[in-house]
Amino acid sequence: MCDYSLHHVATRPAKIEDKLVVSKFSNSITRGFAAVGEPQVAVCLLPGTEIAFDANVECEPSFGIGILPNKKIGQRLARFRQINMDNAVTHHDALEFPDGQVVLLTRLCEGQRATVLQLPAAARPTNQEAEATASASRREPLLSR
């Protein structure tokens, strides 16, 4: 998903092995993920998507932005989730780390890079769907009479 304040930004769904970078988008106060090489396109993650950062994650402090140092999470693996869904005008996109910390995506420091490791099971095609797609693409054209 992409947070409510990214509705005026071009988006696309995440794919396995996508190389992502934490970005701030034009016309938005929200940070999110963009694909490396596509800085103006927000990459939307589904809840349950697993990502790995290139280095330990850092985020802005909860308060005192610009005064206090960035918070070091000390983790590189995370699972995307959405929080505060009962409040329509707040940020929902978040990352949950193995130690239980939950950090809003918009609080991540810009420029951090990550790779999509795994999509949630509901987002992956089943074997039957994959076979149907493959056989459809192998069908021979119909001959006219």
Secondary structure, DSSP 4 states (H G I P E B T S, - for coil): ---GGGTTSEEEE--TT-EEEEEE-TT-S-EEEEETTEEEEEEEPPTT-EEEESS--EE--SS-BTTBPPEE----EEEEEE--TT-TTS--EEEE-TTS-EEEGGGBPTT-EEEEEE--GGGSPPHHHHHHHHHHHHPPPPPP-
